[in-house]
Amino acid sequence: MSSLSINKVSPQGLLIAIGIVFGDIGTSPLYVLAAVTRGHQLTETLVLGTLSCIIWTLTIQTTIKYVLITLQADNKGEGGIFSLYALVHRFSGRWLIIPAIVGGAFLLADGLITPPISVSSAIEGLLIFDPTLATEPIVIGILIGLFVIQQFGTQFLGRLFGPVMLIWFTFIGGIGFLALLAHPSVLLAFNPLYAFRLLTQYPGGFWLLGGVFLCTTGAEALYSDMGHCGRGNIRVSWVYVKLTLLLSYAGQTAYLMNHLGKQVGETSPFYSIVPAPLTIFSIILATLATIIASQALISGAFTLVGEAMRLNFWPRQRVAYPSDERGQLYVPFVNWGLMIGCILIVLHFKESKNMEAAYGLAVTLTMLMSTVLINAYLRMKQTNALLTTLVTALFLIVETTFLIANMVKVEEGGWISITLGLLLMGMMVFWYQGETITHEFIHYDSLPGNLPVLKTLSNDLSQPKFATHLVYLTSADDYHQIEAETLFSILNRAPKRADIYWFIHLCVQDEPYGMRYKVDTLAAEDVYFVTFYLGFRVEPRLNFLFRQVVLDMVADKEVTIDTPYRSLNVHRIAGDFRFVLFKRFLSYDNELSTYQQVIMRGYLLLKRIALSTKESYGLDTSNVVTEAVPLVLSPIKRLDLERLPSELSHPLSPPL
């Protein structure tokens, strides 16, 4: 996506942005004020202070940090914490992998709470009519239906997102404005002094920030969805979205101001300001809005894991493309895992008010990590050093304050999202470090230096032919070297004679959607080295891509692929292609440090849930051979093995 198209604003683009980007942050009015004020006697300091905190949180965190600054950091038009890492890590060192992994893991973990709390808070509007209604089965039914349809593609739902969310924002802004007319003085809360009073004068006011933070939990989606909607459309549509959100919060605050001295009941202030004739409509509309918010989050989880796989942060999983829409993918492992997790969350917490304790805690860590990466981006762009320092300090102070305030949620349920975040982070660390250690101990040999022996083997008619075209995947960056185990496979492990040897290297680019390749001819009609340069959001279907490269080379008369067998050659039948893959296992002949043992055991455990190489690279099972290769990372030193003298003075004579 070009810079021009990123900034281009269109009516259709604005509608798509409203439908996709703001689902999570747009359904926050359902529960934010209830989360802050529930169980407290309403006072002016509490009510106006809460509104003031919400106003300035949406301004500092969402508007300034994400809409104005973070959206500038586009990676060929794409956003998200992993896209940002891919953009800046080359300029700031490998240590940035830490905030990338931590941020990505906790963003995925917090997403487990979003669908349950959003849908529950909407469905609980039915309690107005029947306070004894069990809402859990309804919520679980909606969530199951939402996850089941993912495998069929959501393009149909996508067309409904924009109009439904536009109606939703207009509705919450309208009823908020009507409620605001009863007590317009709440607009005084735009003065940050009221927020300061809440934090300093109201008993335990600081800890209420954990509930206030829920108003901005969807801000990360503004950045993650930039590739789908464009920076310009997000920025312009945010003006309208923020206005309706502030009207909704202000209207609910006006309602609370009319009930000073009392406590908020079980009914959310959101539904309390809805005119009675519109209650059923508001519940239906809120349910649709929360389903859309959940759908956007699920799609975001697929994209996040897809990027993690490309960057070697996550074990390879099967990825499907249920539609032709760019960027839409489906990861079954993630889909069903999220569904089970969401159902367990509903069964454990039962009501949205109980989920509030677990919600928002993990995403504060994601925001802190994104601030670190944004600082690296600003330095990469050579932004004024003083301005970069001041902006980074502001965000770090705000987010650290929210993190401390959210720590009170750990015992009440926040431990769930934190535990899950640590588990996901551990998976990413084990996988990345395991892959790193494995590649560090791969030994390379000169490929050009071994061309004579490869050509000799290819022409050795005394050796049975293994394949017409023999293909190996390699991690070597260029044709100057090749893995020693690959040469051992060809020359030593049942020598494999072929007419042509192909070596394929896949290079994952920092850009999202690039697709290029290069062919190095080491020996015409004998040895070729093919390098694919694919974006980190492109599925590496090597079987298909390699076939296209070969056909292009045939068309350009660079190679001949007809079978050498005379009976078939007269019919112009192409020779067979066979891929040889390696399945590595940890050899017993290793002396590993404790750290290496822990990493490698965790890494090999994760390999059990990962796709095999042939599945992850889209290779046909009919033409793939897999060889088991021992992984020797730290060879055992020569043992002090003593040879005993034989009792025989002369060799025994062979029997007659």
N, C-alpha and C positions, 0 to 999 in steps of 0.2 A: 504494500500500500504506500503510495507516494505521500510526501508531505502535504501536497495540495489536497489529495482526497481525504487525508486525516482531518484537515481543518475545514473541509467543505461542509456546509450546513444546508440541509434540504428538509422539506416537510416530512418526507418519508423517513429520513434518517432520524429526525427528532422523535417521531412516533416510535421507531424501533428502540431508540435509546431509553425513552420513558418506559417501554415495555420490558426491556431486558436488564437495564443497569440498576434501577432504583427499587427493585422488589423488596430486598431485605430492609434497607433503610426506610423505605416507604411504608412498611407495615409496623414499624416501631411505635407509632402513636397508639397502637392497640394495647401496649403493656408498659411503656416507659414510666408515665406518671403514676400508674398503679404500683409499679415496682419500688418507686422512691417513697411514696406517701403511705403505703399500706402499713397499718399497725401504729401509725403516728397520729397524734392529735394535730389537726390542721391549724397552723398559725400563718400569719402574713410572711414571717421570715422564711418559713419552710416552703410555702407555696410560690411566692415570687422569687425566692432564691433558687428553687428548682428550675423554674422557667428561664431565669437568667443564665444558669449553668448550661441548660440545653441550647439556648441561643448561641452562646459563645463557644460551646463545643462544636456545634454544626459550622460555626464560622471559622474557627481555628483549624480543627481537625479535617473537616470535610472540604470546606471551600478553599482555604488557603493551602493546606498541605496537599490534598489530593487533586482538586479541580484546577488550581492555578499552577502548582509546582510539579507534582508527580506526573501529571498527564503530559508534561513536556518530555519525560524520559521514555520515548517510544523506541522500540527495537523494530525497525522496518514496519512501523504501524501497529505493533503488538505491545500489550502491556501485561502486568502481572509480576509477582515477585521473582519468578524464575527467569522471565524475559529481562527484567532489570538486572539480575545477576549476570546473565549471558552478555549483556551490553557492557557492563563495567568491570568485570573481573579481570580482563586482560590489562587494564590500566592500574589496578589497585592491589594486585597480588592475590595469592590463593586463599588468604585468610578470610576473604569475603564469602567463601563457601559456608562458613559458620552461620552468619545471619541468614543466608539463603535457605539452608536446611532447616534451621530453627523456625524461621518465618513460615516456610511452606508447610512444615509438619503441624504447627499449631493452627494455621489457617484451616487445614483439612480437618483437624480435630474439632475446632469450634463449629465447623459446618455441620457436625453431627447433631448439634442442638438446635440449629436454625429451623429445619422443617418441623420438628415436634412443637417448639414453642410458638412458631408462627401460626400453624394450623390450629393448635389447641386454643390459642388466645382468640381466634376468630370463632371457632365452634362454641366456645364457652359463652358466647352471646346468647345461646339458647337457654342458658340458666335463668335468664330474665323471665321466661315462661314456665320453666320447670326446674326449680332449684335442686331437685334430687336426681336430675338426669345424669346418667353415666356417659360422659363424653369420650372416654378412652376408645371404645369400639369404633366410634365414628371417625375419630382421628386416625386410628390405625388403618381402617378401611381406606381412607383417602390416601394415606401414605403408601400403602401397598399398591393401589391403583396407579399412583404417580410413578413408582419405581418399575412396575411391570411394563408400562408403555414406553419406557426409555429405549428398549431394544427395537422398537418399530420406527423410531425417529419421532421428533417433536416438531417438524416443520408446520404441521397443521395447528398445533397449539401456539407456535410462534407467531402465526398471523393474528391470533387473538390477543396476544400479550399487550401490544401497544394500545388498542382501543380500550381494553378492560382497565389497564393501569391509568390511562388518561381519565377515564370515568372515575376511578378510585381517587386519584389525587384531587380532581375537581370536587368530588363529593366531600372528602375530609376537609378540604379548604373551605367549602361552602358552609358546612355545619359548624365548623370552627369559627368562621366569621359571624354567623348568627349568634352563637353562644358568647362571642366576644363583645357583642353590642350590649349585653347585660352588665358588663363590668370592664369597660375599655381601659380602666386605670392599670390593668395588668401589663400594659405595654411599657410601663415604667421599668419593667424587668430588662429592657434593653440596656439599662445602666448596669455595668458589671459590678457596681457597688453591692447590689442585692446578692449576687453570687458570693461575693466576699463575706457578706454578713452570714450567709448560710454556713459557710465553712468555718467561720470563727466564733459566731455567737450562738448558733443552734446546737444543742447537745448532740454529739455524735454526727454533726453535719458533714464532716469530712468523709465518713464511711458511706454516706448516701451517694457519693460520686460513682460507686459501683453500679447503682441503678441508672444514674444519669448517662453513664457511658453507653448504655444500650441504644441511645438515640443515634449513634454513629457507627454501630457494628457493621453496617453494610458498606462503609466507605471504601474498603479494599476492592469491592466489586467495580467501583467507578474506574479503577485503573486496569483491572483484569479484563474488562470487557471492551477496552479501547479498540481492539482489533475488529470487533464485530460492529461497532457503532461509529467510531471516529471521534477524535478529540473535540472537534467543533460542535458536533451534535450533543455530546455529553455536557459540554460547558453551557451551551445555550439552554438546553432542557433543564439543567440544574436550577436555573433562575426560577423557573415556574415551580419545580418540585419543592425547592426550599421554601418558597412563599407559601405553598399549601401546607407544608409540614409545620411552619411557624404558626400559621393560622389555626391548625388543629391543636397544637400544644397550647396556644394562647386561649383558645376556646375552652379547652379542658381546665386550664388554670382559672379562667373566669368562673366556671362551675364550682371549682374547689373554694374560691374566695367567698362564694355565697354560702359555704358550709363550714366557715371557720369555727374552731372549738369542737368539731366533731371528728370522727374517724371515717376513712373511706371504707365502704362496705365491700362485699365480694364482687359486685358489678364494677367493671372497669369504668373510669371516668370517660373513656371514649364512647361507650354505649350510653352513658348517662346523658350526654348532650345531644344524642340523636332523637329527633321528634318521634313520638310513639308510632305514628302511621308508617314511618320509614325503617322501623327496627328490623323487620324481616328482610327488607331489601339490603340494609346495611350488613346484616350477618352473611347473606349470600355473596354480596360484593366483597366483603372482607375475606371470606373463604376463598373466593377466586383469586384475590390479590395474594393471599398467603401461599396458595398453590403455585402461582406464578413465581413468587419469591423463592419457593423451595425448588422449583424446576430450574431457575437460573443458577441456584447454588449447586445443584446436582451436575448441571452442564459444566459449571466452573470447576467442580472436583475432577471431572473427566479430563478437562483441559490441563489442570494442574498436574495430575498424575502422568498424563501423556508427555508433558514437558519434562517432568522428573525422570521418566524413562530415557528420553533423548539425552539428558545431561548426565546419565549414569547415576542418578540418585535413587532409583527405584527398580526392583526386579521387573523384567519384561513381562507384560501381561498381554492377553489377546485384546486387540483393538478392532472394533467394527465401525463402519461408516454407513449408518442407516439412511442417509440422504446425501444429495449432491451439494448441499450447502457447505461453503468453505468453513473449515474449522469445527464442524459438528462431528463429534465422535462418540463412541459408546464403549466403555470399558466394563465388561460383565463383572469382573472381580470386585471392582470399586462399587458398582451399582448394588449388587446383592449384599456386599458388606455394609454399605451405608443403610440399606433397608433394614437389615437385622439390627444394626446399632440404633436406628431411630425408633424401631418398635420397642426395643429394650428400654430406651430412654422414657418413652411414654408409659410403659408398664411400671417403671421404677418411680417416676415423679408424679404420674397421674394427672396433675394440673399444671397449667402454665406458670402459676405463681411459684410453684416449687422448682420449676426449671430455671427461673430467673437467677437462682443462686449459682447454677452451673454455666450460665450463658455470659459471654463477654470476657471471661477471665483470660482464656487462651489467646483471643484475638488481640489483646493488648500487647502480648509478646510479639505477635506478627507485626503490629504497627511500629513497635520499637525497632524491630529488625529492618523494616522497610525504610525507617528514618536513617539507619546506618548506611543502607545502600544508596539512598537519595543523596546523602552527604558525599559519597564516592562519585555519584553522577555529577553533582555540582562542581566538585573539584576537577573531574575529567573535562567538563566544559569550561574550566578556568573562570568560573564565576567569582566575583569579588570575594576575597578570603574573609573579610570582616562580615559581609552579608551572609556568606555560607555558614560561618560560625554562629551568628545570631539566630538564623533560621533553625539550624540543627539544635541549638540549645533550647529554643522555645518548644519545639516538638518533643524533645527528650524530657523536658520538665513536665509538660502536660501529660505525656504518656506514662512517665514514671509515676506521677501522682495518681493517675487512674489505676495503674498496676497495683500500687500499694493499697488503694481503696478497695480494689477487687479481691485482695488477699483474704478479706473477711469471708469471702464466698467459698474458700477452699473446703472448710469443714462442712458447710451446708450443702455441698454438691459439686463445687468447683473442682474437687479432686478428680472427678470423672474426666473432664476435658483435659486437665493437666496430665493425668495418667495416660490418656490416649495420645496426647501430644508427644509425651516423652517416648511412648512406644513407637509411634510413627517416626520420630526423630532418630530413635535407635535403629530402626529398620534402614533408614536412609544412610546413616553413618556406617553401619555394618556393610551394606551393599557397596557404597562408594569406596570405603577403605579396602574391602575385600577385592573389588575390581582393581583398585590401585596397586595393592600388594601383588596380585596375580600378574599384572602387566609389568611391574618392576622386575620381576624375576624371569620374564620371558627372554630367552637368549636368541640373538639374531645372527645370521650368517650373510655373506655377500651373495646376492642373487646373480648379478653379472658374472661373478667368479665361478658360479656353478652352472652357467649356461652350457659349457662344453659337455658336462656329464649328462645334463638333461637332454640335449640333442642326441647324444650317443644312445641313451636309453630309448628315446623315441624311435630311433632307427634300428634297434636291436630286435630282429625278427625271431630270435631264439626265445625271447620273453613273450609270454601270452599277453595280448592287449587287454588292458584293464578298462579303457574307455577311449572313444575317439577324441573327446574333449574332456579334460580333467580340470575341475575348478576348485580352488581353495580360497577361503576368506582369510585375510591377513590384517593384523593390526599395524603392520609396517607403514610408515607415513609415505614412503615413496619406493620406487623400484630398485633402489640401491641395496636394499636388504630384505631378508625374509626370515621367518621364524625357523630356528634350527629343527624344531619338531616337525615342521612342514617338509623340510628336506629329508628328514629321517623317515617320514611316512612314505615319501615317493621313492627313496633310494634303498631303504633298509627294511622297512616293515612290509614284507612281501612286495618287492619292487613293482611299481605301477607304471606300465608303459602306456603312453597316450600319444596321439598325433600332435595335439596342441595342449599346452599347459596354460591355464588362465589363473591369474592371481587378482583378487578383488579386495579393495580397501574402501571402507565406508568412513567418510569424514563428516561429522555432524557440525554444521555451521552455526554461528551465533544468530544468524538471521532466521526468521520463522519458516519461510516457504520456498527457499531457493532450491533449484534442481539442476545441477550441472554434472558433467563427467569429463574425464580425460583418459585417453588411452596411450600408454607407452609401449611401443613395439620393441621388445628386447631382441627377438629373433623372428623374422617373418615366417609365418606358418608353423612356428614352434612355441614361442613364449610371449605372452602379452600380460601387461599389468594395467588394470582398469581401476581408476579412482572415482568414486561417486562423492559429490559435494551436495549434501541434502540439508535443508533447514531442520531445526529441531522440532518443528511441528509436522514434518512430512513422514508418513509411514514408509519405512524402508522395505518395500516389496522387491527384494533383489532379484527374484526369479523373473519377474516381469520386466524390471529395469534392465537387467543383463541381457535378456532376449532382445530388447529394443536396441541396445548398443551393438550386439552382434549383427542384427539385420542391417543397421546403418553401415557397419563396416563391410558387410557383404555387398551392399549396394554401391559402396565406394571402391570396391575391388581391393580392399585391404586384407581380406582373409577369405579362405575357402572353407566352407563347412560341409561340403558334400561328403558322404561316407566313402572311405577308400575301398570298400568291398565292391568288386566289379559287377556282381549280380545286382546290386542296388544302385550303384553309381550311374548306370545307364538310364535309370529312372529319375535321376536328380534328387535322390532321397538324402536328407541331411543326416549327418552322423549324430551319435548320441552324446549328450552332455551329462556328466556325473559330478556331483558336488561331494567333497569329502569334508566332514566336520569333525571337530574334536570335542569329546566330553571329558572334562578334566576332573580328576579326583585327587584328594590329598594323599600323597604317598606317605608310607610309614618311614621312609628314609629322610626324615626331616628333624632338625633341631631348632625349634621355634621358640621365640621369647614368649612370656606369658601373654603379653599384649597381642602378638601375632596369633597365638593359639585361640584366644577369645574371639578375635575378629574373624579368623578363618572358619571357626566352628559356627559362628553366627551367620557368616556369609554362605556357607554350604547348606545351612538349614534353610535359608531364604531361597536357595536355588530350587528347593523342592516345590515352592509355590510359583516359581518363575517358568515362563515358557522355555522350551528347548530352543536351541539356536535356529533350527530349521523352521520352527513355527514363528519365532519372533522376526525372522528375516523373510518370511513369505516364500519359503522354498518348498517345491513339490516333494512329497514323501517318496514318490516313485523313483526319483533319481538322486537320492541322498544316501551316502554311506557315513556312519558315525563310528569313530574310533575312540576307544578309551585311552586317555593319556595321563600318566601319573604326574602330579604337580609337586615338584621338588623345589621348595622355596629356600631352604637352608640345609644343604646336604650334611649328613653326619660326617664328622671328621674321621680320619682313618683310625680304626680300632686297634688297640694293643693286643692283637691276636697272635699267639705264640704257636709255632708249628713244632710238633713233637717228632722225634726221629722215628722212622719206620723200623720194625723188627726184622724186616727182610734185608739181607745183604745184597741179594740179586733179584731182579724181577722174576716172577714166576713164568715158567715156560708155558706157552699155550698148549692146551690139550691136543692130542693127536686126533 
